[in-house]
Amino acid sequence: MPASTAGSTQAMQTFRVLPFAPPPGSVALREEIRAFIAENMPHMDAPQRVNSWAVGNREFSRALGRAGYIGMTWPKRYGGRDRHPLERYIVLEELLAAGAPVGMHWIADRQSGPLILRFGTEEQRMQFLPRIAAGELFGCIGMSEPGTGSDLASVRMRAVRDGDSWRVNGQKVWTTNAHNAGLMIALLRTGEAGGRHEGLTQFLVDLTAPGVTVRPIIDLAGGHDFNEVFFDDVLIPDTMRVGAEGDGWKQVTAELSLERSGPERYMSCFGLFLTLIQRAGANPDAAMTGLIGRLSAELWTLRQMSMSAAAQLAAGNDPMLEAAIVKDLGNSFEQELPRLVQAAADADMDLSANEDFARLLALLLQISPSFSLRGGTREILRGIIARNLGLR
Ligand SMILES: Cc1cc2nc3c(=O)[nH]c(=O)nc-3n(C[C@H](O)[C@H](O)[C@H](O)COP(=O)(O)OP(=O)(O)OC[C@H]3O[C@@H](n4cnc5c(N)ncnc54)[C@H](O)[C@@H]3O)c2cc1C
């Protein structure tokens, strides 16, 4: 396994593997999505083909939406296709393996849509889901604030009742995709905190509403993925409240299993792995054969675990423990891969190099530390795992 600590060995013994079979027609579906990608994927420079779920392209998302590859598992009356979650999984892994630019719609498809489907009103479902499924409306997650990251229960940004609306002031931060999104699902404080997890409510926020300002944050590698979002007397109609007042914590934790268990949690460096194999050629030496074999075995194991979590979600369970394990081990794999490749390969690391391999390696060595921060840090995930194992 990628991380061979005693804790992760024990966690593995507790991982509930749900037997799952590929749905009928999955071979044909895989062919179908590969053909779609070959026909529709825009030219992407090599560094854009890794971590590509953070790379957005409006036209490509629209094309995916038109072809029925967004909101695939949602009911047809909301613009979905009633497909099986494991069929969706096949589509996602093919898109990630190809390095397709799926960042524009990724959050709405993975998280915002399913949240609206589960906790939203019928009006909200009809208003938002068809546009998300069509690749026309993109989402972002408004959880973190300055001073609130791991400890989400410490959210301070407040929504105050004002007639039929809620008046909101404050700031969200690290908001991925807010500069492209029309919709934010914001976690806001609506009541006095009795217990730490009380008094929180989720809202659908129209990011074009008066008083909303989105400012870019440029990361260390020069990329613009995330933002600060300021709210200055923003009025949110009560009809845009998701679920009951005070139910925000319960809903947010349900959302996190969707956020943590998918193939994006171990495939961010897949393009480098493919390039490594191509570069090794037909007769790799023993060390390279060993490295490729090791990485393949880890990748395959992570895939089985992640698909099993998808099967749990399909069966109506909440695989919170399994999702935390997939993310922790998957992120360890994604961070180790560029380091192992760097140690094994004789290549200059240079973002401006001619060789794709050197540019990919340089980029991934720079950005991979963030993989175990986004979506919950390693320490927080291990705390969840320990609690579920009865260790704390
Ligand atoms: C690329 C990227 C994209 C992101 N996108 C979004 C987004 O779209 N929306 C959004 O809302 N947020 C987003 N985030 C924010 C992300 O969720 C937070 O960075 C993360 O939850 C950690 O919070 P923090 O940065 O405040 O660090 P802190 O919570 O301050 O943690 C600092 C360190 O202390 C450790 N620590 C904290 N609490 C404990 C504890 N109880 N036990 C042990 N160790 C602990 C942490 O593990 C970490 O190592 C993104 C972050 C990144 C890097």
The ligand as an SDF file (V2000), in Angstrom:
LIG
                    3D

 53 58  0  0  0  0  0  0  0  0999 V2000
   -5.7990   23.9450   -3.8510 C   0  0  0  0  0  0  0  0  0  0  0  0
   -6.8110   24.2680   -2.7640 C   0  0  0  0  0  0  0  0  0  0  0  0
   -8.1270   24.4610   -3.1220 C   0  0  0  0  0  0  0  0  0  0  0  0
   -9.0740   24.7790   -2.1300 C   0  0  0  0  0  0  0  0  0  0  0  0
  -10.3800   25.0070   -2.5060 N   0  0  0  0  0  0  0  0  0  0  0  0
  -11.2860   25.3440   -1.5660 C   0  0  0  0  0  0  0  0  0  0  0  0
  -12.6310   25.6520   -1.9540 C   0  0  0  0  0  0  0  0  0  0  0  0
  -12.9970   25.5970   -3.1250 O   0  0  0  0  0  0  0  0  0  0  0  0
  -13.5130   26.0320   -0.9940 N   0  0  0  0  0  0  0  0  0  0  0  0
  -13.1680   26.1080    0.3110 C   0  0  0  0  0  0  0  0  0  0  0  0
  -14.0280   26.4210    1.1300 O   0  0  0  0  0  0  0  0  0  0  0  0
  -11.8930   25.8450    0.7220 N   0  0  0  0  0  0  0  0  0  0  0  0
  -10.9460   25.4700   -0.1940 C   0  0  0  0  0  0  0  0  0  0  0  0
   -9.6520   25.2060    0.1800 N   0  0  0  0  0  0  0  0  0  0  0  0
   -9.2690   25.3790    1.5890 C   0  0  0  0  0  0  0  0  0  0  0  0
   -9.0120   24.0690    2.2910 C   0  0  0  0  0  0  0  0  0  0  0  0
  -10.2160   23.4020    2.5630 O   0  0  0  0  0  0  0  0  0  0  0  0
   -8.2360   24.4160    3.5750 C   0  0  0  0  0  0  0  0  0  0  0  0
   -6.9660   24.9140    3.1780 O   0  0  0  0  0  0  0  0  0  0  0  0
   -8.0430   23.2230    4.4530 C   0  0  0  0  0  0  0  0  0  0  0  0
   -9.2790   22.7870    4.9810 O   0  0  0  0  0  0  0  0  0  0  0  0
   -7.0960   23.5600    5.6310 C   0  0  0  0  0  0  0  0  0  0  0  0
   -7.4800   24.7080    6.2760 O   0  0  0  0  0  0  0  0  0  0  0  0
   -6.4380   25.8980    6.5660 P   0  0  0  0  0  0  0  0  0  0  0  0
   -5.7200   26.2010    5.3060 O   0  0  0  0  0  0  0  0  0  0  0  0
   -7.1690   26.9870    7.2610 O   0  0  0  0  0  0  0  0  0  0  0  0
   -5.3590   25.2630    7.5570 O   0  0  0  0  0  0  0  0  0  0  0  0
   -5.5340   25.0290    9.1210 P   0  0  0  0  0  0  0  0  0  0  0  0
   -6.8710   24.4690    9.4080 O   0  0  0  0  0  0  0  0  0  0  0  0
   -5.1330   26.2840    9.8370 O   0  0  0  0  0  0  0  0  0  0  0  0
   -4.4420   23.9000    9.3860 O   0  0  0  0  0  0  0  0  0  0  0  0
   -3.0320   24.1930    9.4670 C   0  0  0  0  0  0  0  0  0  0  0  0
   -2.3310   22.9030    9.8370 C   0  0  0  0  0  0  0  0  0  0  0  0
   -2.7640   22.4590   11.1550 O   0  0  0  0  0  0  0  0  0  0  0  0
   -3.2650   21.1300   11.0630 C   0  0  0  0  0  0  0  0  0  0  0  0
   -4.4180   20.9670   11.9540 N   0  0  0  0  0  0  0  0  0  0  0  0
   -5.5000   21.7780   12.0340 C   0  0  0  0  0  0  0  0  0  0  0  0
   -6.3910   21.2870   12.9250 N   0  0  0  0  0  0  0  0  0  0  0  0
   -5.8460   20.1380   13.4210 C   0  0  0  0  0  0  0  0  0  0  0  0
   -6.2960   19.1520   14.3550 C   0  0  0  0  0  0  0  0  0  0  0  0
   -7.4820   19.2630   14.9760 N   0  0  0  0  0  0  0  0  0  0  0  0
   -5.4860   18.0980   14.6020 N   0  0  0  0  0  0  0  0  0  0  0  0
   -4.2810   17.9650   13.9670 C   0  0  0  0  0  0  0  0  0  0  0  0
   -3.8130   18.8710   13.0700 N   0  0  0  0  0  0  0  0  0  0  0  0
   -4.5880   19.9280   12.7930 C   0  0  0  0  0  0  0  0  0  0  0  0
   -3.6990   20.9620    9.6180 C   0  0  0  0  0  0  0  0  0  0  0  0
   -3.7000   19.5820    9.2500 O   0  0  0  0  0  0  0  0  0  0  0  0
   -2.6380   21.7600    8.8710 C   0  0  0  0  0  0  0  0  0  0  0  0
   -1.4780   20.9730    8.6900 O   0  0  0  0  0  0  0  0  0  0  0  0
   -8.6850   24.8810   -0.7730 C   0  0  0  0  0  0  0  0  0  0  0  0
   -7.3350   24.6740   -0.4190 C   0  0  0  0  0  0  0  0  0  0  0  0
   -6.4050   24.3670   -1.3960 C   0  0  0  0  0  0  0  0  0  0  0  0
   -4.9720   24.1510   -0.9910 C   0  0  0  0  0  0  0  0  0  0  0  0
  1  2  1  0
  2  3  1  0
  2 52  2  0
  3  4  2  0
  4  5  1  0
  4 50  1  0
  5  6  2  0
  6  7  1  0
  6 13  1  0
  7  8  2  0
  7  9  1  0
  9 10  1  0
 10 11  2  0
 10 12  1  0
 12 13  2  0
 13 14  1  0
 14 15  1  0
 14 50  1  0
 15 16  1  0
 16 17  1  0
 16 18  1  0
 18 19  1  0
 18 20  1  0
 20 21  1  0
 20 22  1  0
 22 23  1  0
 23 24  1  0
 24 25  2  0
 24 26  1  0
 24 27  1  0
 27 28  1  0
 28 29  2  0
 28 30  1  0
 28 31  1  0
 31 32  1  0
 32 33  1  0
 33 34  1  0
 33 48  1  0
 34 35  1  0
 35 36  1  0
 35 46  1  0
 36 37  1  0
 36 45  1  0
 37 38  2  0
 38 39  1  0
 39 40  1  0
 39 45  2  0
 40 41  1  0
 40 42  2  0
 42 43  1  0
 43 44  2  0
 44 45  1  0
 46 47  1  0
 46 48  1  0
 48 49  1  0
 50 51  2  0
 51 52  1  0
 52 53  1  0
M  END
$$$$
